[in-house]
Amino acid sequence: VEWIAGHWRGEAFGGTTEEIWSPPLGNSMMGSFKLVAGGEVQFYELMAIVEERGSLVLKLKHFHGDMKGWEEKDDTVDFKLVALAEGKAYFDNLTFEQNSDDSITVYVVVDNNGKSQEMAFPYQRYN
């Protein structure tokens, strides 16, 4: 999934979203997410795609704008790899889709007032 590597920006949740993914190193990729709305950071996510038991898992932790964590100290939100296809990485409740060298879309199932819904996060490469 090395094609995910890069600096990406888009619009969602009424603000600017940003994801930055490092190239693979040490059997993992490291990523971050930030939502800025009204000129302020609303929340962050720190992520890693790691090799585990012969497959991949995306591990995620949420943080408020003041960097106070949402999850308990040792807990992560995990998305296990379901399938890989040309330009697509399907994780459980999260999918990366490569639209072009400079465009990706991330689809995430989110909880919206107790109801699950899939949201699309379209990104353009940001240099």
Disulfide bonds with the S-S distance in Angstrom:
none
